[in-house]
Amino acid sequence: MITEPANVSPISTATVPTEPLEVGAVQSIRGKSLPFIEANTIETSLEHLRNDCIIPVFSKDNELTISHPNFIEAVWDAANQVFPNERIEEPAIRVSHIIKGRIPEAIHKPVNQLLESDRTQYFERMMFCFEIPTIHEDIAGNRLNLTIGGVRAYNHENLYSKKGVEKFKVFIDFKNLVCCNMCVSTDGYKSELKVMSTAELFNAVIRLFQEYNIAKHLYYMSAYKDTYMRESQFAQFLGRCRLYQFLPVDRKKKLPQMLMTDTQIGLVAKAYYNDDNFSTLLDSREITMWNVYNLLTGANKSSYIDNFLDRSLNATQLAEGLNRALYSENEYSWFIN
């Protein structure tokens, strides 16, 4: 069993010096690649969000919300300040739950007579991420790039009230380039940043980046490749996950949280045999915890935007807990014994 090193340094950046990108140069035109989230999302561009989408307001005082583009640019600014000598790639942006409307002049027009200029729209949910490829690691032949991003879900706001704090999800973690799975850690994720302005948002994001311990996160993930789960233990884990959903409330409170749905557990089971990168070998009765972890994060790509990061973190917590349980009894032992 690998033990944690005595001194794990916090954020340390790679030594490859590159010119930082200008904030105004942030674009979102990307080559074809696997999406980091699937579900019901579509890819979009920063220009589309800026130029073709309206900005929701708080209805009681007509105060503007922080827009999706302003959110992306605040995180971009923070990344450039914390990692001034790194190359930061263009953001990938995915959206869902379009909210449609009309301009006042088109209120009485029949639908079939509406012009594009008569329509308004914005997206209720948005997630973005951008990679910092100069900070990377290789685990089991998989390249992991440092990745930063966030989620905005207007369905978590009360837009019918006066302007108050607004909620954002922000993360800094690693993305597995083999499958574009996100590896989210506890200290690299804020599930609910509550702010009143982009300035507050910028400062909160800076603090998150500074508190994130890159070396510790990589160390724990690297340990997964050296631990194996027997096929019987993996099958037990899947069965316990199905049972977990129906446990009595008092029993469930005594166990670690498991956020994956039955459908996602089914995807994990299917991928155990069929995944191109992380399935078990046909003649093997074991699977590495690194592969188990990536089966979990892969199944999570079917989550909606507003649940995606919480389940990503939960996948990490499950993998860490199961990895410990394979060596000794702990609160996760219920899932495999």
Secondary structure, DSSP 8 states (H G I E B T S, - for coil): -----S--------S-------GGG------S---S--TT-EEE-HHHHHHS----EETTTTEE---HHHHHHHHHHHHHHHSTTS-----EEEEEEEEEEE-GGGTTS-GGG--GGGEEEEEEEEEEEEEEEEEEEEETTEEEEEEEEEEEEGGGS-TTS----EEEEEEEEEEETTTTEEE--GGGEEEEEEESSHHHHHHHHHHHHHH--HHHHHHHHHHHTT-EEEHHHHHHHHHHHHHHTTS-HHHHTTS------HHHHHHHHHHHHH-TTT---TT-SEEEHHHHHHHHHHHGGGS-HHHHHHHHHHHHHHHHHHHHHTTS--TTGGGT-
